Amino acid sequence: MSLFRKIFGSSISPSDEDKEKENSKFSPDADMMSADEQFIYNFKKNGGKFLYCENLEEVKEQFENILEENDWYESEVLCYEPKLFNILDENKLSYAKSANPKFLFSYCENLIAEEGSILFSSNQIKQLKPHDLPINIVVVARTSQILAAKSDGLTSIRKKYERDYPTNITAIKYFEKAKEEDFTQYGSSAKNLYLLLLEDL
């Protein structure tokens, strides 16, 4: 069993222990956490649903669990990633680039630890803005994509795409509606987001 699974487990929602920590006046010190720990802590705090996967079989299994949990079978899915089409085909889901999809199924550019956000570009979402995307999103990412800060994510994109630089680089940070009026969420659209995080380190 990997260190990552021991630290974070594989549950969809925070455990009672996590809730106790959140309610405690002693929250984790960001300076003492690794980038992996900081990302997961902030991602869950933002309302994201995290599922750790050790291999591709577990990714497929967890994806099926998400479909079952939300009754998304026989739904239309927004997906621009040909490498993900086989998972949709296996579950008899139709994928389109328009109409009214039930959810977005996608990869991402990077995972940003300091704010628990997910960085996308035109390679995953074309020219759609966050408010144009379906409310439900399922993202497949790898542990090697976790970076400390958004500036690291932009540097990584520059290095990865030396010539064919993507446009529409955007981060999605909020994964549940604010319980109260929160000015930090002004202008953002909260998403119901599942992250299937595949161990590759």
SERO-4910 file (N, C-alpha, C, O; in steps of 0.05 Angstrom, whole numbers):
BEGIN
 pado doro    nc1    nc2    nc3   cac1   cac2   cac3    cc1    cc2    cc3    oc1    oc2    oc3
  Met    A     17    -24      0      0      0      0     18     25      0     37     26     15
  Ser    A     11     44    -17     29     68    -19     25     87      4      5     86     18
  Leu    A     45    104      8     44    124     29     20    142     25      7    151     44
  Phe    A     14    149     -1     -7    167     -8    -34    156      3    -50    171     15
  Arg    A    -39    130     -2    -64    118      7    -66    118     38    -87    122     49
  Lys    A    -43    112     51    -43    112     80    -50    139     92    -64    141    112
  Ile    A    -40    160     79    -45    187     89    -73    196     84    -86    206    102
  Phe    A    -83    191     59   -109    203     51   -132    184     49   -155    192     48
  Gly    A   -126    158     47   -148    139     43   -160    142     16   -148    155     -2
  Ser    A   -183    130     12   -195    131    -15   -225    138    -14   -240    133    -33
  Ser    A   -234    150      8   -263    156     11   -270    180     -6   -254    197    -11
  Ile    A   -296    181    -13   -306    203    -29   -308    228    -12   -300    250    -21
  Ser    A   -320    226     11   -324    249     28   -305    249     52   -295    227     59
  Pro    A   -300    272     65   -282    272     87   -292    254    110   -316    253    114
  Ser    A   -274    241    123   -281    223    145   -288    240    169   -284    264    170
  Asp    A   -299    226    190   -305    240    215   -280    253    226   -281    275    238
  Glu    A   -257    240    223   -232    251    233   -225    277    219   -216    296    232
  Asp    A   -229    277    193   -224    302    177   -242    324    187   -234    347    190
  Lys    A   -268    318    192   -287    338    201   -279    349    228   -282    373    233
  Glu    A   -269    331    245   -260    341    271   -237    360    268   -236    380    282
  Lys    A   -218    353    250   -195    371    246   -204    398    235   -194    419    244
  Glu    A   -224    398    217   -233    423    205   -247    440    226   -244    464    226
  Asn    A   -261    427    245   -275    442    266   -257    450    288   -263    468    304
  Ser    A   -233    438    289   -214    444    310   -201    471    305   -198    480    282
  Lys    A   -193    485    327   -180    510    323   -151    506    313   -137    525    305
  Phe    A   -142    481    315   -115    474    306   -116    463    278   -118    438    275
  Ser    A   -115    479    257   -115    469    230    -87    464    221    -68    475    232
  Pro    A    -83    446    201    -56    439    193    -40    463    184    -51    481    171
  Asp    A    -15    464    190      3    486    182     13    481    154     26    461    149
  Ala    A      6    499    135     13    495    107     43    492    103     52    478     85
  Asp    A     59    506    120     88    505    117     99    477    124    120    469    115
  Met    A     84    462    140     94    436    149     84    413    130     93    390    133
  Met    A     66    420    112     55    399     94     70    397     68     81    417     58
  Ser    A     71    373     57     81    369     30     61    380     10     38    385     18
  Ala    A     69    384    -15     50    395    -35     27    376    -38      4    385    -42
  Asp    A     32    349    -37     10    330    -40    -11    333    -17    -35    335    -22
  Glu    A     -1    335      7    -18    338     31    -34    364     29    -58    365     35
  Gln    A    -20    385     22    -32    412     21    -54    412     -1    -76    423      4
  Phe    A    -49    400    -24    -69    399    -45    -94    385    -35   -116    396    -38
  Ile    A    -91    361    -24   -114    345    -16   -129    360      6   -154    360      6
  Tyr    A   -115    371     25   -128    386     47   -145    409     36   -169    412     42
  Asn    A   -133    426     18   -147    449      7   -169    441    -12   -191    453    -13
  Phe    A   -164    420    -28   -184    410    -47   -209    401    -32   -232    408    -40
  Lys    A   -206    385    -11   -229    376      5   -242    399     19   -267    399     21
  Lys    A   -227    418     29   -238    441     43   -255    457     24   -275    469     32
  Asn    A   -248    458     -2   -263    472    -23   -288    456    -31   -304    466    -47
  Gly    A   -291    432    -21   -315    416    -27   -311    395    -49   -330    383    -58
  Gly    A   -286    391    -58   -281    371    -78   -283    343    -68   -278    338    -44
  Lys    A   -289    324    -85   -291    296    -78   -267    282    -89   -263    282   -113
  Phe    A   -251    269    -72   -225    259    -79   -225    228    -78   -234    217    -58
  Leu    A   -216    215    -99   -214    186   -100   -186    178   -109   -178    184   -132
  Tyr    A   -171    166    -92   -144    157    -98   -144    130   -112   -158    112   -104
  Cys    A   -129    128   -134   -128    103   -150    -99     95   -154    -82    111   -161
  Glu    A    -93     70   -149    -66     60   -152    -59     52   -181    -36     51   -188
  Asn    A    -80     46   -197    -76     37   -224   -100     44   -241   -120     53   -231
  Leu    A    -98     39   -267   -120     46   -286   -145     30   -280   -167     40   -285
  Glu    A   -142      5   -271   -166    -11   -264   -182      2   -242   -206      2   -242
  Glu    A   -168     13   -222   -182     27   -201   -195     53   -211   -216     60   -201
  Val    A   -183     66   -230   -195     90   -242   -222     82   -254   -242     96   -250
  Lys    A   -222     61   -270   -247     51   -283   -268     43   -262   -291     49   -265
  Glu    A   -259     30   -241   -277     21   -220   -289     44   -206   -314     45   -201
  Gln    A   -273     64   -198   -283     88   -184   -301    104   -202   -321    116   -193
  Phe    A   -295    105   -228   -312    119   -247   -340    106   -248   -360    120   -248
  Glu    A   -341     80   -248   -366     66   -248   -382     71   -222   -406     74   -222
  Asn    A   -367     73   -200   -380     80   -174   -393    108   -175   -415    112   -164
  Ile    A   -379    127   -188   -390    154   -191   -416    153   -208   -436    166   -201
  Leu    A   -415    138   -230   -439    136   -247   -462    124   -231   -485    134   -233
  Glu    A   -457    104   -216   -478     91   -200   -489    109   -178   -513    112   -175
  Glu    A   -471    123   -165   -479    141   -143   -497    163   -153   -516    171   -139
  Asn    A   -492    173   -177   -507    196   -188   -528    188   -208   -542    205   -219
  Asp    A   -530    162   -214   -549    152   -234   -544    166   -261   -562    177   -273
  Trp    A   -519    165   -270   -511    178   -295   -508    158   -318   -497    165   -339
  Tyr    A   -518    134   -314   -517    115   -336   -535    125   -359   -555    138   -354
  Glu    A   -527    118   -384   -541    126   -408   -544    156   -410   -564    166   -422
  Ser    A   -524    170   -400   -524    199   -402   -506    208   -425   -489    193   -434
  Glu    A   -509    233   -433   -491    245   -452   -469    259   -437   -475    273   -418
  Val    A   -444    256   -446   -421    267   -432   -406    286   -450   -403    280   -474
  Leu    A   -396    308   -439   -379    326   -453   -350    316   -449   -340    315   -427
  Cys    A   -337    309   -471   -309    298   -468   -294    305   -494   -302    298   -516
  Tyr    A   -272    319   -491   -255    326   -513   -229    309   -514   -211    315   -530
  Glu    A   -228    289   -497   -203    273   -494   -206    245   -507   -218    228   -495
  Pro    A   -196    241   -531   -198    215   -544   -187    192   -527   -197    169   -529
  Lys    A   -167    197   -510   -156    176   -493   -176    167   -472   -172    145   -460
  Leu    A   -197    182   -467   -217    175   -447   -242    162   -459   -259    151   -445
  Phe    A   -243    162   -486   -267    152   -499   -272    122   -492   -295    114   -490
  Asn    A   -251    107   -489   -255     78   -485   -269     73   -458   -285     54   -456
  Ile    A   -264     90   -437   -278     87   -412   -307     93   -415   -324     80   -403
  Leu    A   -313    113   -431   -341    120   -437   -355     98   -453   -378     91   -447
  Asp    A   -341     87   -472   -352     65   -489   -358     41   -472   -379     28   -475
  Glu    A   -340     34   -453   -344     11   -436   -369     14   -419   -381     -6   -411
  Asn    A   -376     39   -413   -400     44   -396   -424     53   -413   -444     63   -402
  Lys    A   -422     50   -439   -444     56   -458   -454     85   -454   -478     90   -454
  Leu    A   -435    103   -452   -442    131   -449   -436    145   -476   -415    140   -488
  Ser    A   -454    162   -485   -449    176   -510   -435    202   -503   -441    216   -484
  Tyr    A   -415    209   -519   -400    234   -515   -404    252   -538   -403    245   -562
  Ala    A   -408    277   -531   -414    297   -551   -398    322   -544   -387    325   -523
  Lys    A   -398    341   -563   -384    366   -558   -404    389   -556   -396    412   -557
  Ser    A   -429    383   -553   -450    404   -551   -474    393   -536   -472    375   -519
  Ala    A   -497    404   -542   -523    396   -530   -523    401   -500   -513    422   -491
  Asn    A   -534    383   -484   -537    387   -456   -526    364   -440   -541    347   -430
  Pro    A   -499    362   -438   -487    339   -425   -492    338   -395   -495    359   -382
  Lys    A   -492    314   -384   -496    310   -355   -471    318   -340   -473    330   -318
  Phe    A   -447    312   -351   -422    319   -338   -399    321   -358   -400    311   -380
  Leu    A   -378    335   -349   -353    336   -364   -334    315   -354   -331    312   -330
  Phe    A   -322    300   -372   -302    279   -365   -276    288   -378   -275    290   -403
  Ser    A   -255    292   -362   -232    306   -373   -206    300   -358   -207    290   -335
  Tyr    A   -184    305   -371   -158    307   -358   -156    337   -349   -175    352   -352
  Cys    A   -133    344   -338   -128    372   -331    -98    378   -336    -83    360   -342
  Glu    A    -90    403   -333    -62    410   -336    -47    404   -311    -26    390   -311
  Asn    A    -56    415   -288    -43    411   -263    -62    414   -240    -85    423   -243
  Leu    A    -53    405   -216    -67    408   -191    -51    427   -174    -27    423   -170
  Ile    A    -64    449   -164    -49    470   -150    -53    467   -120    -75    471   -110
  Ala    A    -31    461   -106    -33    455    -77    -41    479    -60    -58    476    -42
  Glu    A    -31    503    -66    -35    526    -48    -64    534    -46    -73    546    -26
  Glu    A    -80    528    -66   -109    535    -65   -127    512    -70   -152    515    -70
  Gly    A   -117    488    -74   -133    464    -78   -150    466   -103   -172    456   -105
  Ser    A   -138    479   -124   -153    483   -149   -143    464   -171   -121    452   -169
  Ile    A   -158    463   -193   -151    447   -216   -148    466   -240   -165    481   -246
  Leu    A   -124    463   -253   -118    481   -275   -124    467   -302   -114    445   -307
  Phe    A   -141    481   -318   -148    470   -344   -138    489   -366   -131    512   -360
  Ser    A   -138    479   -390   -132    497   -413   -150    489   -436   -168    471   -433
  Ser    A   -146    502   -459   -163    496   -483   -159    467   -492   -176    457   -506
  Asn    A   -138    453   -483   -134    425   -490   -155    407   -477   -162    386   -488
  Gln    A   -166    416   -454   -186    400   -441   -215    411   -444   -234    396   -447
  Ile    A   -217    438   -445   -244    450   -445   -249    468   -468   -269    483   -469
  Lys    A   -231    467   -488   -233    484   -512   -235    513   -503   -219    522   -487
  Gln    A   -255    528   -513   -257    557   -506   -279    562   -486   -288    585   -482
  Leu    A   -289    541   -473   -311    544   -454   -301    557   -428   -279    550   -419
  Lys    A   -316    575   -417   -310    587   -391   -322    569   -370   -340    553   -376
  Pro    A   -312    571   -345   -323    554   -323   -353    554   -321   -365    533   -317
  His    A   -366    577   -324   -396    578   -322   -410    565   -345   -434    559   -344
  Asp    A   -395    560   -367   -407    546   -391   -405    516   -388   -418    501   -403
  Leu    A   -388    506   -370   -384    478   -367   -407    465   -351   -420    479   -336
  Pro    A   -412    439   -355   -433    426   -338   -427    429   -309   -404    432   -301
  Ile    A   -447    430   -292   -444    432   -263   -428    409   -252   -414    412   -231
  Asn    A   -430    386   -264   -416    361   -255   -391    357   -272   -392    358   -297
  Ile    A   -369    351   -258   -343    347   -272   -329    323   -259   -328    321   -235
  Val    A   -319    306   -276   -302    283   -267   -275    287   -280   -272    286   -305
  Val    A   -254    290   -264   -227    295   -274   -209    271   -267   -209    261   -245
  Val    A   -193    263   -287   -172    243   -283   -145    257   -283   -139    271   -302
  Ala    A   -130    254   -261   -104    267   -259    -84    248   -247    -91    227   -237
  Arg    A    -59    256   -248    -37    239   -237    -23    254   -214    -23    279   -214
  Thr    A    -13    239   -195      0    251   -172     24    269   -181     30    289   -167
  Ser    A     37    263   -203     59    280   -213     50    307   -222     67    325   -227
  Gln    A     24    311   -225     13    337   -234      9    357   -211      1    380   -216
  Ile    A     13    348   -187     10    366   -164     33    385   -162     56    376   -160
  Leu    A     28    411   -163     48    431   -161     41    450   -138     18    453   -130
  Ala    A     61    464   -127     57    481   -103     40    505   -109     21    510    -94
  Ala    A     45    520   -130     32    545   -135     22    548   -164     32    533   -181
  Lys    A      4    566   -168     -7    570   -195     15    579   -214     15    571   -238
  Ser    A     35    594   -205     57    603   -222     73    578   -232     83    578   -254
  Asp    A     75    558   -214     88    533   -222     73    519   -244     84    507   -263
  Gly    A     46    520   -243     29    508   -263     32    522   -290     33    508   -310
  Leu    A     34    549   -290     38    563   -315     65    558   -327     68    555   -351
  Thr    A     86    555   -310    113    548   -319    113    520   -331    125    516   -352
  Ser    A     98    502   -319     97    474   -329     83    474   -356     92    459   -374
  Ile    A     62    490   -360     48    491   -386     67    502   -407     67    492   -429
  Arg    A     82    523   -400    101    534   -419    122    514   -429    128    512   -452
  Lys    A    132    498   -409    152    477   -416    140    454   -432    152    444   -451
  Lys    A    115    447   -425    102    424   -438     95    430   -467     98    413   -485
  Tyr    A     85    454   -472     76    462   -499     95    484   -510     87    507   -510
  Glu    A    118    477   -518    138    497   -527    128    513   -551    132    537   -552
  Arg    A    115    500   -569    106    513   -594     76    518   -595     67    540   -601
  Asp    A     61    497   -589     32    499   -591     20    506   -564      6    490   -551
  Tyr    A     25    530   -556     16    540   -529    -14    541   -527    -26    555   -544
  Pro    A    -27    529   -507    -56    529   -505    -67    556   -496    -52    572   -483
  Thr    A    -92    561   -502   -105    585   -493   -125    577   -471   -126    554   -462
  Asn    A   -141    597   -462   -162    592   -443   -152    577   -418   -165    558   -409
  Ile    A   -130    586   -407   -119    574   -382   -135    584   -359   -136    608   -353
  Thr    A   -148    566   -344   -166    574   -322   -165    554   -300   -160    530   -304
  Ala    A   -169    564   -276   -169    546   -252   -197    545   -241   -211    565   -239
  Ile    A   -206    521   -233   -231    518   -219   -225    511   -190   -210    492   -185
  Lys    A   -236    527   -172   -228    525   -144   -251    517   -126   -247    504   -105
  Tyr    A   -276    525   -133   -298    521   -115   -315    497   -124   -324    496   -147
  Phe    A   -320    478   -105   -333    453   -113   -359    449    -97   -371    428    -97
  Glu    A   -368    470    -84   -395    470    -71   -403    499    -68   -387    517    -65
  Lys    A   -429    503    -68   -440    530    -65   -433    541    -37   -433    526    -17
  Ala    A   -426    567    -36   -420    579    -10   -444    578      8   -467    583      0
  Lys    A   -439    570     34   -461    568     53   -472    595     61   -495    598     67
  Glu    A   -455    615     60   -463    643     65   -452    660     42   -437    650     25
  Glu    A   -460    685     42   -449    703     22   -418    705     26   -409    714     47
  Asp    A   -403    697      7   -374    697      9   -363    713    -15   -364    704    -38
  Phe    A   -352    736     -9   -343    753    -30   -320    741    -46   -315    748    -69
  Thr    A   -305    722    -34   -283    709    -48   -293    692    -71   -277    686    -90
  Gln    A   -318    683    -70   -329    667    -92   -345    683   -112   -356    672   -131
  Tyr    A   -345    709   -109   -360    726   -128   -350    722   -156   -326    723   -162
  Gly    A   -369    717   -174   -362    714   -202   -353    686   -210   -348    680   -233
  Ser    A   -351    668   -190   -343    640   -196   -367    622   -196   -387    628   -183
  Ser    A   -366    600   -210   -388    582   -210   -379    556   -197   -360    543   -206
  Ala    A   -392    548   -175   -385    524   -161   -392    499   -177   -412    499   -191
  Lys    A   -375    479   -176   -378    454   -191   -379    430   -172   -366    430   -151
  Asn    A   -395    410   -180   -395    385   -166   -373    368   -179   -377    356   -200
  Leu    A   -349    368   -166   -326    357   -180   -314    333   -165   -310    333   -141
  Tyr    A   -310    312   -181   -296    287   -172   -268    287   -184   -265    291   -208
  Leu    A   -249    281   -167   -221    278   -177   -212    249   -173   -211    239   -151
  Leu    A   -206    236   -196   -195    209   -196   -165    212   -198   -154    217   -220
  Leu    A   -151    210   -176   -122    216   -175   -106    190   -177   -107    173   -159
  Leu    A    -92    187   -199    -77    162   -205    -48    165   -196    -34    184   -203
  Glu    A    -39    146   -180    -12    146   -170      8    139   -193      5    119   -206
  Asp    A     27    157   -198     47    152   -219     75    159   -210     93    161   -227
  Leu    A     79    162   -184    106    169   -174    119    145   -161    141    147   -151
***
